[in-house]
Each structure stands twice: as structure tokens, then as C-alpha cells.
Amino acid sequence: MVKNYLMVVLLFLTTITKGQFLDSTNYRGAFSPNQSMWTDGWCNWSPESTTYPTPNVTITGNISQNTTWTSNNTYLLSGLVYVDSGVILTIQPGTIIRGNSSISNSSLLVKKGGKLIAQGTSSNPIVFTSNNSVGNRSLGDWGGVILLGRATMNQGIGYIEGLSAISEHQYGGSDDNDNSGILSYVRIEYGGYVFAQNKEINGLTLGAVGRGTQIDHIQCSYINDDAFEWYGESVNCKYLVSYRNLDDDFDTDFGYHGFVQYGLSVRDPQIADNSYTLPSGGSTSEGFESDNDANGSNLQPFTNATFSNFTMIGPFRGNNSSSVHPAFRRGARIRRNSQLKIVNSIISDWATGVMIMVS
């Protein structure tokens, strides 16, 4: 028998003062019924069959002076590549960057004080993807994109999980207006390097990134952990797509206190976190997952971000429960003293729509 799974429409009243980041809308979910889909043109729903050019420029180590990557080249990230503090990396529209799957955690990390200007267009997005060929790409082929900033977070300072606790990997500070650059019309595919259980790189990892940073029109696909994760910070984001990723779509922690508007999540019924059965505390796969911190503390700033106009399409759409990976749990799990707000949004095709856990 096919079970009917829950659709939840979240329409919590919230006051949005003039000049705030959120647009005023008269509809629920990610898309206006009177406008074209904002995913048109730049999103890719079949990256597994997309042919990308062969890399002709290999990037390693530190980028220590202002640099531009041009669209007439294809770049190979080989190992962990750093954009140093005080340095700007500019990436032209249409540029392809491929992660080397033969070297652990081939990622791009922008240090505190560094900037990434990756400003694609709807017709020429910037693409970060696997270096493997069509038919041979897998979740976690490489690492991901990591931005670190100086905004406030409730741990004081932090270090990106999985990486060593050294200054290059540190984030956090006192400047909520900090600027780490621009990410616009960017696709991130097949990332999510796993060091160990609960120590992974996400598609787009944001550590204490300030609201001076522009982030919009980002698609994360086939990521081996979370699509997007915010650790503290004040950055605002718009037009985010999570497509067929392993763990959580949108994960917030350590006092994230920004605004995010217009988001789409689409889950694959068979792609979920296999660690869910581990006695040491394996992870289940959620749409939203939100904590103030791992201890559910009262440390401030609280995780109290607002997510508005999201459409979350879960794994049970038209599927018998026996054909869905057992790690799938909830469209939204809000726990550990989080004050996350989800407004004007639709959560559908999950076994449980929303779970608020009060300790």
C-alpha cells in the first residue's frame, strides 16, 4: 500500500521592516506563479551526463596575490587550495573548475580576510565539479568551496571540521559586515569529502561569513554531505538549490543569524546517509537541520536565521516507503536550542514534515 506522506505549509507571521533583506511576497514556496522559474538557464539537472573540458591549468597550494581565472581555461584543484588573507581571487563567468579525485579533499578555501569574486551569469554560470569522466562521477569525488570570515558566532572562533586547528582554517570575529566577496550563478557538483564520521566538507561551507558578502543563485548537486552549511555568521543568501545530496540540504549551527530567501530542495529516494545505523551517533538525512550548538547551550548569538519561500520536495513523492532509503527522516529538524524560523515555505513528501525538539 502506498502511504500518504505529509505536506506542511509554513506560514508563520513575521514582521519584516523596510530595508531588510527579505522581499515581500504574496505566495508560498520558492516560485511565483506569475513569473518564470528562477532556476531556468543556469541549473543543471543531469550533471552525470554533462561533458566538461579537460583541465589545462593545475592549481595547488596558496594563492598569495590577486589572481583571475579566465573562462578560456579549465582549472584543476589539486589538494587544498587557499586564497590568502588580503588576496582576491576573481573567476570569470563560464569558467569550469574541476576537483582532483585522486588527491584527498581537493577544495578551494578562502581564508579570513580573503575574497572570492565568482560572479557568473544565468547563461554562463561558474561550475565546480568532479574531474572524473561521464559515467564515473560519484558523490565526494573532491572537497568543496569553503568561505571563512570575521562575523560573530557563538563559539568565539572555530575551525572547519575535518581540518586541523590552525590559523588558516579559523573563522569568527566581531564584524558582522565583513565581506568575503561574491558568489553568484555558481554550480557545485560531486563534492563533500569525508575525513571521518561527522567530519566532512560540504558543497558550500560558510564559516562566520559577514553580510557584506553576496551569495545568490547557487546549486549544490550530488554532494557527499550537506549541500549548504552555515557556522555562525550574518551573511544573507538568495536563490539556493540543493539537488540529490546525501545528508542535510540546509544546515545551520553556531549562531547563524542571517536571512535566506528562495530555495529549492529535491531529494533522491536512494541517496541518503548510510551512517544512520551506527551506535556512535550516525547522521540521518534531513531537509533543514538546525542547532544552536552541539550542547544546546544558551550561547549567543543564537541560531535564529530566517528562511523564507522554500520548497522542499522529499524522497516519498510517488514512492512506496520500501523503496526509500531508511536514513530519511524529517523535512525540518529544529533542535538543541535553535531559534530558526521557516516562513512562507512548503515541505512535502517527507515522513515527518517538521520536528521541533525541546530539551
Secondary structure by P-SEA (a helix, b strand, c coil): cbbbbbbbbbbcbbbbcccccccccccccccccccccccccccccccccccccccccccccccccbbbbcccbbbbbccbbbbcccbbbbbccbbbbbbccccccbbbbbcccbbbbccccccbbbbbbbcccccccccccbbbbbbbbbccccccccccccccccccccccccccccccbbbcbbbbcbbbbbcccccccccbbbccccccccccbbbbcccccccbbbcccbbbbcbbbbcccccccbbbccccbbbbcbbbbbbcccccccccccccbbbbbbcbbbbccccccccccccbbbbcbbbbbccccccccccccccccccbbbccccccccccbbbccccccbbbbcc
